[in-house]
Amino acid sequence: MRNDTWLILLVAIWPLTQQQPQLGTVRFETSCAAAVADDFNHAVALLHSFEYDEAREVFAEVSRHDPQCAMAKWGEASANTSRASSYSKECRRATA
């Protein structure tokens, strides 16, 4: 391919590599501070979309802003457990 063809192909594909995951809408009622409710719900949506690392980071941020938010700690633990479980399944498949 000529160089200009590669450039056109790169320009066409680039936006696809920059897309964020499409998340559903989540609304959990918690006893957490109202100021962290949107972030908490976003983290739950990430968790349910298998975006474990990102979910864990957002849950940790919620916990920093509202240390009394026990559900943020639950979210961090869930994200860590889910991630570990998925890695374990991949390892079993690789050695089978």
C-alpha positions as CSV (number, residue, x, y, z in Angstrom):
1,M,0.0,0.0,0.0
2,R,1.1,3.5,-0.6
3,N,1.8,5.8,2.3
4,D,-1.3,7.9,1.7
5,T,-3.5,4.8,1.7
6,W,-2.2,3.9,5.2
7,L,-2.9,7.4,6.4
8,I,-6.5,7.3,5.1
9,L,-6.9,3.9,6.8
10,L,-5.5,5.2,10.1
11,V,-7.8,8.2,10.0
12,A,-10.8,6.0,9.4
13,I,-10.0,3.5,12.2
14,W,-8.7,5.9,14.9
15,P,-12.1,6.9,16.2
16,L,-13.0,3.3,16.8
17,T,-10.0,2.8,19.1
18,Q,-11.0,5.8,21.2
19,Q,-14.5,4.7,22.0
20,Q,-15.5,4.3,25.6
21,P,-17.6,1.3,26.6
22,Q,-21.4,1.9,26.3
23,L,-22.8,1.5,29.7
24,G,-26.4,1.1,30.8
25,T,-28.2,3.2,33.4
26,V,-27.9,2.2,37.0
27,R,-29.7,3.7,40.0
28,F,-28.8,2.2,43.4
29,E,-30.2,3.9,46.5
30,T,-27.5,3.9,49.2
31,S,-26.8,5.7,52.4
32,C,-23.7,7.3,50.8
33,A,-23.5,11.1,50.4
34,A,-25.6,12.5,47.7
35,A,-22.5,14.1,46.2
36,V,-21.0,10.7,45.3
37,A,-24.3,9.1,44.0
38,D,-23.6,9.6,40.3
39,D,-20.0,8.3,40.6
40,F,-21.2,5.3,42.6
41,N,-23.8,4.4,40.0
42,H,-21.2,4.9,37.2
43,A,-18.9,2.5,39.0
44,V,-21.7,-0.1,39.3
45,A,-22.4,0.2,35.6
46,L,-18.6,-0.3,34.9
47,L,-18.6,-3.4,37.2
48,H,-21.6,-4.9,35.4
49,S,-19.9,-4.2,32.0
50,F,-16.8,-6.2,33.1
51,E,-14.7,-3.1,33.3
52,Y,-13.2,-4.2,36.6
53,D,-10.1,-2.0,36.8
54,E,-12.0,1.2,36.0
55,A,-14.8,0.2,38.4
56,R,-12.4,-0.4,41.2
57,E,-10.8,3.0,40.6
58,V,-14.1,4.9,40.7
59,F,-15.3,3.0,43.8
60,A,-12.0,3.9,45.5
61,E,-12.6,7.6,44.5
62,V,-16.1,7.4,46.0
63,S,-14.7,5.9,49.2
64,R,-12.1,8.8,49.4
65,H,-14.9,11.4,49.1
66,D,-17.2,9.6,51.5
67,P,-15.3,7.3,53.9
68,Q,-18.6,6.2,55.5
69,C,-19.9,4.8,52.2
70,A,-19.7,1.0,52.9
71,M,-21.1,0.2,49.5
72,A,-18.0,1.8,47.9
73,K,-15.9,-0.7,49.8
74,W,-18.3,-3.5,48.6
75,G,-17.7,-2.3,45.0
76,E,-13.9,-2.3,45.4
77,A,-14.1,-5.8,46.7
78,S,-16.5,-7.0,44.0
79,A,-14.3,-5.5,41.3
80,N,-11.2,-7.2,42.7
81,T,-13.0,-10.5,43.2
82,S,-14.5,-10.5,39.7
83,R,-11.1,-9.6,38.1
84,A,-9.3,-12.4,40.0
85,S,-12.1,-14.8,39.0
86,S,-11.8,-13.9,35.3
87,Y,-8.0,-14.3,35.4
88,S,-8.4,-17.7,37.1
89,K,-10.8,-18.9,34.4
90,E,-8.4,-17.7,31.6
91,C,-5.5,-19.6,33.3
92,R,-7.6,-22.8,33.5
93,R,-8.5,-22.5,29.8
94,A,-4.8,-21.9,28.9
95,T,-3.6,-25.0,30.7
96,A,-6.4,-27.3,29.6
